[in-house]
Amino acid sequence: MRHPARLGIALTLALATAGCSTAAGGGPEADTKPATSSASKPAAGAAGVPGAAKPASVTSCGRQVSLAGPPRRAVALDQSSTETLLELGLQDRMAGTANLKTKIPAPYEAAYAKIPVIAPKIATGEQLRAATPDFVVAGSTDLYTEDRAGTREELDAVKVPTFVSAVDCPEHNPPGTTPFELLFSDYENLGKLFGAEERAGRLTANQRAAVARAGESASKAPQGADRPTVVYLYSVFNGMPYVAGKTGLPSEMSRIVGAKNAFDDVDEDWPEVSWEEVARRDPDFIVIGDLSERGRPGDSAEEKRATMTEHPVISRLAAVRDNKILEVPGIELDPSVRSVHALGLLAQGMKDLGHVR
């Protein structure tokens, strides 16, 4: 990866220019018409009015984020952050997006099309400063490095506040906080910073209800050691399977529906394992993450099914023989505003397949 120029005087000058434009009305993005989808209409109060800015302060990944008023030129460094802001109706406050991994869902398409793409993949410091942001959002801390967008300290030094999803900051979260609760805290904190508290509250309430619905069958499922086990097959690379480990969202999804992640003893998000180890754990269900839009060999659900049915050992597993296999969008197995959809597919699919050992 090419090392970008360090954020410094050039970014300060660029931001000064942006400050002049936003004071006059928010720059070109402020006049963007809202998308027709109810999922991406601008949130009430998000635009704000000059002279009536409402200060807000939250803590994000151990750092205090204080704003004098709602951001007018926010940049999202990854797809999950972009979709969260769109779900909150904040597209008219976005000056850029980056790192698209898969197709934007239909409800967000119209709003997304109006946002400048500052980088098709991971944004550099040069690309970020060209967007003249007044606020930067990322789903993971590794996007804030010297050879990427710049560190949070560098951005703070030039008066650009930064936000990181609580999901990627385990050392700063209360023990036992679930990934979904951390997502909900993101919605509420972003809503506060953008003056979109009402929209954030509705989103949180709707997703809490979706999690509760997914867990309705858990009390009827076998308990303890009799809980059904699930292997989440995320990717197959060079013939080797990558599955969900203990620290990934699928472990929590399993708990909600009354099951257990078969690799819950591996302290990683997506560890590489062997097919023989998958066979040894003999899961009751297999969940395939479909990553066909990413386009790499072994990414599609069809390819993963074919690999398992052709494998001399895996093909003999009861879950494969009896087709106790579920397919969900792979991107939804990582925490995002879309993860409750995958949770619902998991709950309904396991119910349809019997949800018994």
C-alpha positions in Angstrom: 0.0 0.0 0.0 1.3 3.5 -0.9 2.0 5.6 2.1 0.0 8.9 1.9 1.3 12.3 2.8 0.9 13.0 6.5 -2.1 15.0 7.6 -0.8 18.5 8.4 -0.8 22.0 7.1 -2.5 21.0 3.9 -5.4 19.4 5.7 -5.7 22.4 8.0 -6.0 24.7 5.0 -8.5 22.4 3.3 -10.6 22.3 6.4 -10.5 26.0 6.7 -11.9 26.2 3.2 -14.6 23.6 4.2 -15.5 25.7 7.2 -16.2 28.7 5.0 -18.5 26.7 2.7 -20.4 25.0 5.6 -21.0 28.4 7.3 -22.6 29.5 4.1 -25.0 26.5 3.9 -23.3 23.2 4.2 -21.6 22.9 0.8 -23.0 21.0 -2.2 -24.2 18.0 -0.2 -26.6 20.2 1.8 -28.9 20.7 -1.2 -29.1 17.0 -2.1 -32.6 15.7 -2.4 -33.5 13.0 0.1 -33.9 9.4 -1.1 -37.5 8.2 -1.4 -36.8 5.1 0.8 -38.1 5.5 4.3 -34.9 3.9 5.5 -32.8 6.8 4.2 -34.9 10.0 4.5 -33.0 12.8 6.2 -33.5 12.7 9.9 -35.5 15.5 11.5 -33.1 18.1 12.9 -30.0 16.5 11.2 -29.5 19.5 8.9 -29.5 22.0 11.7 -29.7 25.8 11.0 -26.9 28.4 11.2 -26.7 30.0 14.6 -28.7 27.2 16.3 -26.1 24.6 16.5 -26.5 22.2 19.5 -23.3 21.1 21.2 -22.9 17.4 21.9 -20.3 15.2 23.5 -19.9 11.4 23.6 -17.1 9.0 24.3 -15.9 6.9 21.4 -13.4 4.1 21.9 -11.9 5.8 24.9 -11.7 9.3 23.4 -14.0 12.2 24.1 -15.8 13.5 21.0 -17.2 17.0 21.4 -18.9 18.9 18.7 -20.2 22.5 18.6 -22.9 21.5 16.3 -24.0 18.6 13.9 -21.4 17.7 11.3 -22.0 19.0 7.8 -19.2 17.2 6.0 -18.9 13.7 7.5 -16.9 11.0 5.9 -17.5 7.3 6.5 -14.4 5.1 6.0 -16.2 1.8 5.5 -19.4 0.4 4.2 -20.9 -0.5 7.6 -20.4 3.1 8.8 -21.9 4.4 5.6 -25.0 2.3 5.9 -25.5 3.3 9.6 -25.4 7.0 8.6 -27.8 6.3 5.7 -30.2 4.4 8.0 -30.2 7.5 10.3 -31.1 9.7 7.3 -27.8 11.6 7.3 -26.9 11.5 3.6 -27.2 15.2 3.3 -24.4 15.6 5.9 -22.0 13.2 4.2 -19.0 14.5 2.1 -17.6 11.1 1.3 -17.7 7.3 1.6 -15.1 4.6 1.1 -14.3 0.9 1.1 -17.4 -0.6 -0.5 -17.2 -4.4 0.0 -20.5 -5.5 -1.4 -23.5 -4.2 -3.2 -25.4 -1.4 -1.5 -28.9 -2.6 -0.5 -31.8 -1.3 -2.4 -33.2 1.0 0.4 -29.9 2.9 0.4 -29.1 3.0 -3.3 -30.6 6.4 -4.1 -29.0 8.1 -1.1 -25.7 6.4 -1.6 -25.5 7.5 -5.3 -25.4 11.1 -4.2 -22.4 10.7 -1.9 -18.9 11.2 -3.3 -16.8 8.0 -3.2 -13.4 9.2 -2.0 -11.8 5.8 -2.3 -13.2 2.5 -3.7 -11.2 0.6 -1.1 -9.4 1.8 2.0 -9.0 5.6 2.1 -5.6 7.2 2.4 -4.8 10.5 4.2 -4.6 12.3 0.8 -8.1 11.1 -0.2 -9.6 12.0 3.2 -8.2 15.5 3.3 -9.4 16.1 -0.3 -12.9 15.6 1.0 -12.5 18.4 3.6 -14.3 16.5 6.4 -15.5 18.0 9.6 -16.2 14.5 11.1 -14.9 11.0 10.3 -16.7 7.7 11.2 -15.1 4.2 11.0 -16.3 0.7 11.9 -12.9 -0.4 13.0 -9.8 1.1 14.6 -7.4 -0.2 11.9 -8.7 2.4 9.4 -7.1 5.1 11.6 -3.4 4.5 11.0 -0.5 6.5 9.6 -0.6 4.7 6.3 -4.3 4.8 5.9 -6.6 7.7 6.9 -4.3 9.0 9.6 -4.4 8.3 13.3 -7.1 9.7 15.5 -4.4 11.8 17.2 -3.4 13.3 13.9 -6.9 14.1 13.0 -7.7 15.6 16.4 -4.6 17.9 16.0 -6.2 19.4 12.9 -9.6 19.7 14.5 -11.3 16.8 12.8 -13.2 14.7 15.4 -13.3 11.0 14.8 -15.7 8.2 15.8 -15.1 4.4 16.0 -17.8 1.8 16.4 -17.9 0.5 20.0 -17.9 -3.0 18.5 -14.2 -2.7 17.7 -13.2 -1.4 21.1 -13.5 -4.3 23.6 -11.0 -2.8 26.0 -13.3 0.2 26.6 -16.6 -1.6 26.9 -18.2 -2.9 30.1 -17.7 -6.6 30.6 -20.4 -8.8 29.1 -21.8 -6.1 26.8 -23.2 -7.9 23.7 -22.3 -6.9 20.1 -25.9 -5.9 19.5 -25.9 -3.6 22.5 -22.7 -2.0 21.3 -24.3 -1.4 17.9 -27.3 0.2 19.6 -24.9 2.5 21.5 -23.4 3.5 18.2 -26.8 4.5 16.9 -27.6 6.5 20.0 -24.2 8.3 20.1 -24.2 9.2 16.4 -27.8 10.4 16.8 -26.7 12.6 19.6 -23.8 14.1 17.6 -25.9 14.7 14.5 -28.9 15.9 16.3 -30.9 12.9 15.1 -31.8 11.4 18.4 -35.4 10.6 17.4 -34.3 8.6 14.3 -31.6 6.9 16.3 -34.1 6.0 19.0 -36.5 4.5 16.5 -33.8 2.5 14.9 -32.6 1.1 18.2 -36.1 0.2 19.3 -36.8 -1.6 16.0 -33.6 -3.6 16.2 -34.1 -4.5 19.9 -37.5 -5.8 18.9 -36.0 -7.9 16.0 -33.4 -9.4 18.4 -36.2 -10.2 20.9 -38.2 -11.9 18.1 -35.2 -14.0 17.1 -34.8 -15.2 20.6 -38.5 -16.2 21.2 -37.7 -19.8 20.3 -34.6 -20.0 22.5 -36.6 -21.0 25.6 -38.1 -23.9 23.7 -34.7 -25.2 22.5 -32.6 -27.8 24.2 -30.4 -26.3 27.0 -26.9 -26.8 28.2 -24.9 -29.5 26.5 -27.9 -30.5 24.4 -28.0 -27.2 22.5 -27.6 -27.6 18.8 -24.2 -26.6 17.4 -23.5 -24.4 14.4 -20.5 -23.9 12.2 -20.5 -20.5 10.4 -18.5 -20.9 7.1 -17.5 -17.5 6.1 -14.9 -18.1 3.4 -12.9 -20.8 1.7 -9.4 -19.6 0.7 -6.8 -21.8 -0.9 -9.1 -24.7 0.0 -9.1 -23.9 3.7 -12.2 -23.0 5.6 -12.5 -19.8 7.6 -15.2 -20.0 10.3 -16.7 -17.9 13.1 -14.7 -18.0 16.3 -15.6 -16.9 19.9 -15.1 -13.2 19.4 -17.3 -12.7 16.3 -20.9 -11.8 16.2 -22.1 -15.3 15.3 -21.4 -16.6 18.8 -23.9 -14.0 20.1 -26.4 -14.8 17.4 -26.1 -18.5 18.3 -26.8 -17.7 22.0 -29.9 -15.6 21.1 -31.5 -18.5 19.1 -30.6 -21.1 21.7 -27.7 -22.7 19.9 -23.9 -22.8 20.2 -21.1 -21.8 17.9 -19.1 -24.9 17.3 -15.9 -23.0 17.4 -16.7 -21.0 20.5 -13.4 -22.0 22.1 -11.2 -20.2 19.5 -10.5 -16.7 20.6 -10.6 -15.0 17.2 -13.3 -13.5 14.9 -12.7 -15.6 11.8 -10.0 -18.2 12.3 -8.7 -20.5 9.6 -9.3 -24.2 10.6 -9.1 -27.5 8.8 -11.9 -29.5 7.2 -11.0 -32.4 9.5 -11.6 -30.2 12.6 -15.0 -29.1 11.2 -15.8 -32.8 10.8 -14.6 -33.6 14.3 -17.0 -31.1 15.8 -19.8 -32.6 13.7 -22.2 -29.5 13.8 -25.9 -29.9 13.8 -26.3 -27.0 11.4 -24.0 -25.1 9.0 -24.5 -21.5 8.1 -22.9 -20.3 4.9 -21.9 -16.7 4.5 -22.6 -15.8 0.8 -19.8 -13.4 -0.4 -20.5 -13.9 -4.1 -20.4 -10.2 -4.8 -16.8 -10.0 -3.5 -15.9 -12.2 -6.4 -13.0 -14.2 -5.0 -12.7 -18.0 -5.6 -14.7 -19.9 -3.0 -16.7 -16.8 -1.9 -20.2 -17.8 -3.2 -22.6 -19.9 -1.3 -22.8 -22.3 -4.4 -19.0 -22.8 -4.3 -19.0 -23.5 -0.6 -21.8 -26.0 -0.9 -20.0 -27.8 -3.7 -16.8 -27.9 -1.7 -18.6 -29.6 1.2 -20.5 -32.1 -0.9 -17.4 -33.1 -2.8 -15.1 -33.4 0.3 -14.6 -37.0 1.2 -15.1 -36.4 5.0 -17.4 -33.3 5.2 -19.8 -34.8 2.7 -20.5 -37.6 5.3 -21.6 -35.2 8.0 -25.3 -35.4 8.9 -25.7 -31.6 8.5 -24.5 -31.9 4.9 -26.3 -35.2 4.1 -29.6 -33.9 5.5 -29.1 -30.4 4.0 -29.2 -28.6 7.4 -27.5 -25.7 5.7 -28.6 -22.1 5.9 -27.4 -19.3 3.7 -27.1 -15.6 4.8 -25.3 -12.6 3.3 -21.7 -12.9 4.4 -21.4 -9.2 5.2 -24.2 -9.4 7.7 -22.2 -11.8 9.9 -20.0 -8.9 10.9 -21.6 -6.3 13.2 -23.5 -3.7 11.2 -26.9 -2.1 10.9 -27.8 -5.1 8.7 -26.9 -7.8 11.2 -30.4 -8.2 12.6 -31.5 -9.4 9.2 -29.0 -12.3 9.3 -30.1 -13.0 12.8 -33.7 -13.3 11.6 -32.7 -15.6 8.8 -30.8 -17.8 11.3 -33.8 -17.9 13.7 -36.3 -18.8 11.0 -34.0 -21.2 9.2 -33.2 -23.2 12.3 -36.9 -23.3 13.2 -37.8 -24.6 9.7 -35.0 -27.2 10.0 -36.3 -28.5 13.3 -33.9 -26.7 15.8 -33.2 -30.0 17.5 -30.1 -32.1 17.8 
